[in-house]
């Protein structure tokens, strides 16, 4: 490559490692009201995020999560109380206190402990 040549790099997926693929598909598709667009024995792509963004993908791995995520999803919600109830019903758990009472946000974990934040629009 020569100096000044630009390389096109585009995000196509955000991938979450999981040990129970079917359970995690059920959690994420129900929480986000998104369908599965591609599925194999060890991989699932959900529909593109925000309609035209990268896909959220779930990848089957043998090892369980051990540490805090270094990357997580921020999921914007219209009704914070309803969203937290729904996440709980699906097997999610809060892992932090609720922050900023006027525009609440909170760190959550999916059934395998992968963190995400529920946030209200600002």
Phi, psi and omega in degrees: 000142180263159179302138179089351178283126180267143178250130179280119177235122184233134174289129180246337182204149166248121189250132175249126175283136183221156176254346177231088188301311183297318179297317181289324174300314179300317180297304187290321179293322179288317181296318185263359183052050180234147177269173175268127181261341180206136183216137171225186182298327185234019185205145172215132172258130170273173178299159179303138179291140181056027175084324183225006182273192176295162177274154168268121183244148177242128185239125179287126178229157182281334185264148178274163179294138182239332186230173177298142175298144172265350178220139178212165177268138166259119182251113181280133182235149176278324184234101185300314182297316179294320181294320179291324175298315181296316179299320179294315179303327183273358178105003176282161179221140175290142177238008174213169172288164174285133180253154175052087185304326182288324176228077189297148170214156184204144175276133180234169174227143174286180183302339178260002177095005177286123186281149171208161178247138169262123184230152175260154181298144183245000000 
